Amino acid sequence: MSFSVGIHLWIPAEAGEQFEKFRGVLECTPTPVKYREFDGSELTPKRFNRVQVFDHCFAEVLDRKIETNGIEDVLALLEGYRRPDICYVVGSIFNFLDYDQEKDEIYTSAGPLDVAHYGPEYCLGGSYYKTRGPFQLSFSNAAVFMADRAVESLRDNYNEVVTDLAKRIIAETDPIHLVVCTESEVHPLTAHSIYHRHWQDFFSDLIKIAQLHEQGGVYFSELTEDDPAFVPARKSTMDYGYLRGRFGDNSAAAFVMQLQPLVDKLLQNDGELPNSRSSLDKYFADLKFTTAEKLNKSYLLTALGSPFSYLEEPYFKLFSLVA
């Protein structure tokens, strides 16, 4: 699998505070441990290995290789680029467990982890900020999470790498929203994990899903159709991912057929929804394909089998309140 898994954060801040918020995200990145290269040698890497700065749409302003564990070393390189039309990308790595079939041996390996901050005016009027959120952590190549299911130790790679980092970020930065997906544009029904600081936002997601399905737009921002970041209506693009699982022919089209009547019903009711914590707790109590972990005063939802499965189950349950 060549795509990446991304943790997207929505932490609104004043222009002068964005740099400090980025510091907080960098502080959450894991300190890598010794890992084995393909030739069998062992390396003890540093926490950060590259700093890049872009303006316009990935016009390179700075590209500096570094080897440091110090966040201040990274921030010093970025100090002169505190502008709203700038994108920062800081390179790091993440550790995961892998299996050597010839040696019948579990070993620690590593993959690229990029930490990005998109300024609110970066690229086409802030398209990246509006679609992906101001902060994104990308684990390159999702194949590392497609472990051999016969090797028990590898089954929790996703949870121990992605979910654990998501929890650390939630604890340290208190984001309003956190979404894990394998696409560049964020949507609740193409997400593998999702967290809201306010539990009411799980109900608000239903309205947003319906709007994105019928009229288009993006999840993190309210946009007009002439905005370059505007995404067409999902019902016309069928852009709901692949391998939808429990929908007959396993296609996005079958998934949309299941979703459309729920969206229609919600929109007919003018978006009025029951909005109680007890209802949320009830509908999240018996999920079969999703873990619903209580965090702070809300939930972190994670689809079982992530990142190759989605969060339709909890949202379809909530849609059933109005269907």
C-alpha positions in Angstrom: 0.0 0.0 0.0 1.6 3.3 -1.1 -0.7 5.8 0.6 -0.1 7.3 4.0 -2.0 7.4 7.3 -2.6 11.0 8.5 -3.6 12.4 11.9 -5.3 15.7 11.2 -5.8 18.2 14.0 -8.0 21.2 14.3 -6.6 23.6 16.9 -7.7 27.1 16.0 -5.4 29.8 17.2 -4.6 33.4 16.6 -1.8 34.0 14.1 0.7 34.7 16.7 -0.1 31.5 18.6 0.2 29.1 15.7 4.0 28.7 16.2 3.5 27.6 19.8 0.7 25.2 18.8 3.1 23.6 16.3 5.7 23.3 19.1 3.1 21.4 21.2 2.4 19.0 18.3 6.2 18.4 17.8 6.5 17.7 21.5 4.1 14.8 21.0 6.2 13.0 18.4 7.7 9.8 19.8 11.4 9.5 20.5 12.5 6.7 18.2 14.3 3.6 19.6 17.1 1.5 18.1 15.9 -0.3 15.0 17.3 -2.8 12.5 18.1 -1.9 8.9 17.5 -4.4 6.0 21.1 -5.6 6.2 20.7 -6.5 9.8 22.7 -3.6 11.3 21.2 -1.5 14.1 20.7 2.2 14.2 19.8 4.6 17.0 18.2 7.5 15.2 17.6 11.1 16.3 14.0 12.4 16.8 14.1 14.9 13.9 16.0 14.5 10.6 14.8 17.2 8.2 13.1 20.6 8.2 11.4 22.0 5.1 9.5 25.3 4.5 7.3 26.0 1.5 5.3 29.0 0.3 2.8 29.3 -2.5 2.0 25.7 -3.4 5.1 23.8 -2.3 7.6 26.3 -3.6 10.6 25.4 -1.6 12.0 28.1 0.7 14.1 25.9 3.0 15.3 22.3 3.0 17.7 21.5 5.8 18.8 18.0 6.9 19.3 17.8 10.6 20.0 15.1 13.2 18.7 16.2 16.6 16.5 15.3 19.5 15.9 18.9 20.4 12.7 20.7 19.5 14.4 24.0 20.0 16.8 23.2 17.2 13.9 22.6 14.8 12.1 25.8 15.9 15.2 27.9 15.5 15.3 27.0 11.8 11.7 27.9 11.5 11.9 31.2 13.4 12.2 33.4 10.4 9.2 32.0 8.6 6.3 32.9 10.8 3.9 33.9 8.0 0.3 32.8 7.3 1.2 31.7 3.7 3.9 29.2 4.9 3.9 25.4 5.3 6.3 23.7 7.6 7.2 20.0 7.2 9.4 18.4 9.9 10.8 14.9 9.2 10.9 12.3 11.9 10.4 8.5 12.1 8.2 6.1 13.9 9.0 2.6 15.2 6.9 -0.5 14.5 7.3 -4.2 14.8 8.1 -6.3 11.7 8.7 -10.0 11.0 11.7 -11.7 9.3 10.3 -14.9 7.8 13.8 -16.4 7.0 14.9 -15.9 10.6 11.4 -16.4 12.1 12.1 -13.3 14.2 10.3 -10.2 15.3 12.4 -7.0 15.1 11.9 -3.3 15.4 11.8 -1.4 12.2 11.1 2.3 11.3 9.2 4.4 8.8 9.0 8.1 7.9 6.8 10.3 10.0 6.2 13.9 8.7 4.8 16.6 10.9 3.2 19.5 8.9 1.7 22.8 9.7 -0.3 24.6 7.1 -0.7 28.4 7.4 -4.3 29.7 7.0 -3.3 31.4 3.7 -1.0 28.7 2.3 -1.7 27.6 -1.2 -4.8 28.7 -3.2 -6.3 30.9 -0.4 -5.6 28.4 2.4 -6.8 25.2 0.7 -4.6 22.9 2.7 -5.6 24.6 6.0 -9.3 24.3 5.1 -9.3 20.7 3.9 -6.7 19.0 6.1 -6.6 21.2 9.2 -3.7 23.3 10.5 -1.7 20.3 11.6 -1.1 16.9 10.0 1.1 14.0 11.0 1.7 11.5 8.2 2.9 7.9 8.5 4.2 7.1 5.0 3.2 3.8 3.5 0.3 2.2 5.3 1.7 -1.3 4.5 3.4 -1.4 7.8 0.0 -1.7 9.4 -1.1 -4.6 7.2 0.7 -7.1 9.4 0.7 -10.9 8.8 -2.4 -11.8 10.9 -0.7 -15.1 11.8 1.9 -13.2 13.8 0.2 -12.1 17.0 2.8 -9.5 18.0 2.2 -7.5 14.8 -1.6 -7.2 15.2 -1.5 -4.1 17.3 1.0 -2.0 15.2 -1.7 0.5 14.3 -3.0 0.9 17.9 0.5 1.1 19.4 1.8 3.5 16.7 -1.1 5.7 15.4 -3.7 5.4 18.2 -1.2 5.8 21.0 0.2 9.0 19.3 -3.4 10.3 18.8 -4.1 9.9 22.5 -0.8 11.6 23.4 -1.8 14.5 21.1 -5.2 14.7 22.6 -3.8 14.8 26.2 -1.1 17.3 25.4 -2.7 19.7 22.9 -6.4 19.4 23.7 -7.6 19.7 20.0 -11.2 20.5 19.2 -11.1 17.8 16.5 -8.7 14.9 15.7 -9.3 12.8 12.6 -7.3 9.9 11.3 -7.7 9.1 7.6 -5.8 7.7 4.6 -7.0 10.5 2.3 -5.8 14.0 2.1 -9.3 15.5 2.5 -11.0 14.8 5.9 -14.5 13.3 6.2 -16.1 11.4 9.1 -17.1 8.5 6.8 -13.6 8.1 5.4 -12.0 8.3 8.8 -10.4 5.4 10.7 -10.4 7.3 14.0 -12.1 10.4 15.2 -12.2 12.5 18.4 -14.1 15.6 19.4 -13.4 17.7 22.5 -17.2 18.3 22.8 -19.3 15.1 22.6 -22.1 17.1 20.9 -20.0 17.3 17.8 -20.7 13.6 17.0 -24.3 14.7 16.5 -23.1 17.8 14.5 -21.2 15.4 12.3 -24.5 14.0 11.0 -25.5 17.4 9.7 -22.0 17.9 8.2 -22.1 14.5 6.5 -25.5 15.2 5.0 -24.3 18.6 3.7 -21.1 17.2 2.2 -23.1 14.4 0.6 -25.8 16.7 -1.0 -24.1 20.0 -1.6 -20.3 19.4 -1.3 -17.8 21.4 0.7 -15.1 20.4 3.2 -15.3 19.1 6.8 -13.2 21.6 8.7 -14.5 24.9 7.1 -17.6 26.5 5.7 -16.9 27.4 2.0 -18.6 28.9 -0.9 -18.6 27.0 -4.2 -16.1 29.3 -5.8 -13.5 28.6 -3.2 -10.6 26.5 -4.7 -10.8 24.1 -1.7 -14.5 23.3 -2.3 -15.1 19.6 -2.9 -18.0 18.4 -5.1 -21.0 16.6 -3.5 -20.1 13.1 -2.5 -23.2 11.6 -4.0 -22.0 12.6 -7.4 -18.3 11.7 -6.9 -18.9 8.5 -4.9 -15.7 9.5 -3.1 -16.2 7.4 0.0 -13.2 5.2 -0.2 -13.0 1.5 -1.0 -13.7 -1.9 0.5 -16.7 -0.7 2.4 -17.2 -4.1 3.9 -20.8 -4.8 5.0 -22.6 -3.4 2.0 -23.3 -6.2 -0.4 -21.1 -5.8 -3.4 -18.4 -4.1 -1.3 -18.5 -0.9 -3.4 -18.8 2.8 -2.7 -22.0 2.8 -4.8 -23.6 0.2 -2.4 -22.5 2.3 0.5 -24.1 5.4 -0.9 -27.3 3.5 -1.5 -27.4 2.7 2.2 -26.5 6.3 3.2 -28.8 8.2 0.9 -32.2 7.5 2.7 -30.6 8.5 6.0 -29.4 11.8 4.6 -32.8 12.4 3.0 -34.6 11.9 6.2 -32.2 14.1 8.2 -32.5 17.0 5.7 -36.3 16.6 5.6 -36.3 17.2 9.4 -34.3 20.4 8.8 -31.4 18.9 10.6 -33.1 18.6 14.0 -31.6 15.8 16.1 -31.9 14.4 19.5 -28.8 15.7 21.3 -28.2 14.1 24.6 -25.2 12.4 26.2 -27.3 9.5 27.3 -28.3 8.8 23.7 -24.7 9.0 22.6 -23.6 6.6 25.4 -26.4 4.2 24.5 -25.6 4.1 20.8 -21.8 3.7 21.4 -22.2 1.0 24.1 -22.7 -2.0 21.8 -20.6 -1.2 18.8 -19.3 -4.3 17.1 -16.9 -3.0 14.5 -15.7 0.1 16.4 -14.0 0.8 19.7 -15.5 3.8 21.6 -13.0 4.8 24.2 -14.1 7.6 26.7 -11.5 10.3 26.7 -11.9 13.5 28.8 -15.6 14.2 28.5 -16.0 12.7 25.1 -15.0 9.7 22.9 -12.2 8.5 20.6 -13.8 6.2 18.0 -11.5 3.8 16.1 -12.7 1.3 13.5 -11.5 -2.2 14.1 -9.0 -3.3 11.5 -7.8 0.3 10.9 -6.5 1.7 8.7 -8.3 -0.5 6.3 -11.8 0.0 7.7 -14.0 3.0 8.3 -16.3 4.5 10.9 -19.7 4.1 9.3 -21.0 1.9 12.1 -21.3 4.6 14.9 -22.6 7.2 12.5 -25.2 4.9 11.0 -26.3 4.2 14.5 -26.7 7.9 15.2 -28.5 8.4 11.9 -31.0 5.8 13.0 -32.3 8.3 15.6 -33.9 10.3 12.8 -34.4 7.6 10.2 
